[in-house]
Amino acid sequence: MKALIFLIFAILFSYVDGRECHGRYDESIKGNCSVAADCEGALLDSPTCELQSCCIPAKLPTTGWQCLSKSTFTSLYNSTRGNFLGQVLSKAISDAGICNNCQAKAAFLAIAATMTDDFTHDEAIGTANEFASDDKKYGNSQTGDGSRFRRRGLFGLRGKTMYEEFEKLMAKYQTLTKPETAAIIENAMIIASTMWKKPNLQNGTPLTQYADGTFLRFSVLWFKITGGIEKLPIAAKQYAKFLRGLECGGDLYPGQGQKCQFNATHQGFCTPYCIKGLEESGEICGCTGEIGPQCPDSPSHIRCCVDSCSQELKMDLGFVLDASGSIGTADFQKQRIFVGQLLRQVNVGPNKTHVGIVKYSSNAQVLTYLNRDYTVEEKIRVVNTSVYNGGSTQTSAALQAMDRVFSLSNGLRKLEEGASRVIFVITDGASNNQYDTINAAAVLKDQGIHLVSVGVGSSLNLIELHAICTPPMTENYFPIANYAALEQNINQFTSKTCSEPVPLPGNTTVNGTIGKDKYKFLKIKIEIIGNKIKITVKLFNGKVKLFYSFNTRNPKDPQDFIDYETKTSSFYERFVSLFKSHSMETRASSDEMEIVISQPDTKSEFLYVGVKGVEDDNSFEVKFDDCQSVVCNIGTLRSPINLISIIVLIISTLLLRPS
């Protein structure tokens, strides 16, 4: 069957491949029908090319691979067009002035990939009727304007207003009378680099400031270009892909903005709320507390969030304080202030957050263990009365001492108790032996402990500070010197910790309590590849929902994602989404519920589970059993979609498609 389908497509493609074609509105723009992968030029929508596009040839820039690695880009787009486009984009990135800024380059590429449907078209595809809804938008005024001024080019020039603005800026392109010229590669490079430097074309701040590896700032960047959030989920996924591909030092993470007014009595921080299309990327967005109004000058999903997760937070928390000679008394005092502020953000107590603290210079000294002094006042008193020593910087000895503090005999809780394990290492990174320090940090990380490095002092060794923390360093390293950003950094960290899944071994049971609309995330190690896992949920009080995934670290309720009007969702995307949200729900009165999950492929190392509280007070037990070890004699959870409903869905989708 596959061979037959391939033959049909091959016949169709060969029927038109190489045929002369031209622009829909400008016959002087000539090219040849081509498949996207073979085109070294612009790909225009053409009624004469059937399933192909009209390839308008272009010359390669003479600069070559100036700003991009050929091997990196072609590993993502391995084709004739990939080799061509990489050099085109490299030139545009150079013209935008961001050749040496990895996160900005990734954002630039993400915009271009999204606007061109992953570089398969240089103008939006469709008939005049399909663009009719744009005839009165984006400055369009006449029938057919939606089609004539459709989205074109690497940065998606769209609507008569944008075409007119660009023509004022660069009159020689005549984009109003010849709109298809905006898609021609030579012009598209200039338009893209110009829009990066001047988002609203006439003036504005370059977009570089919004490219910091966060979903928050990238959302604002996208909003500056498009005026909305249509296609933002696709663009965010592209940004994450290029951040990884270019090795920018970390993956896409949520980010947190400035303070905002939640209501008359409370302030919060601007936070990116989750939107539809990111259900499988839930870790890059979301508010762990109460959602307030939209933040000023931001897209609709950037909301004022009052974080309340610290009250839910159950953590074994450690601090390593540097009292060596390279620090000095002033910077040692900064460490005390930092620890005090952070301890007041978390709920320290016997059944909540436990705290262990080590101070060091030439030797390491344990100031307090996890199972001592359970009040926040006692912990802060221990820090404030500690003495600055001076001396050498035995950071490795301090980390080894913290390894002893984080032991079962000294108060570390078992994994099944659901407490996250986090250690802050506060130092200038100038240890006596960098090799020993990095190895000692690795020992802690290998035990599932999350390490955050905090730079303090006037001469920071960033190599060591980045190596100490848990990857990515963009999330887990920050300097303490910037007091203006300190509260924001602390708030962002506590919020992130609430979303950090608790690592669990297979065949274990975990107990927990959770408030209404709050989440507890768990990460279960898959012991046997391709095996089934049984999850048993038992409720003692309230009601919970459970969501699971093999991909995203924070599986959440799809109802928590803001919807928005978009025309870009295809039948394929809607069809797949039906199979991506796995959930179960139970009440205490129903005693318990069981499901059996099949691991989808050999690539999954963990099963991620999100437990959401439905009522005000929810207490539960979740048990995980490897079906290789126990008999799973209940039916495997199946999607409520059967063959009949799939057929109905396909037929209804085809009937609803525009003609």
Order of alpha helices (4+ residues) and beta strands (2+ residues): alpha-beta-beta-beta-beta-alpha-alpha-alpha-alpha-alpha-alpha-alpha-alpha-beta-beta-beta-beta-alpha-beta-alpha-beta-beta-alpha-alpha-beta-alpha-beta-alpha-alpha-beta-alpha-beta-beta-beta-beta-beta-alpha-beta-beta-beta-beta-alpha
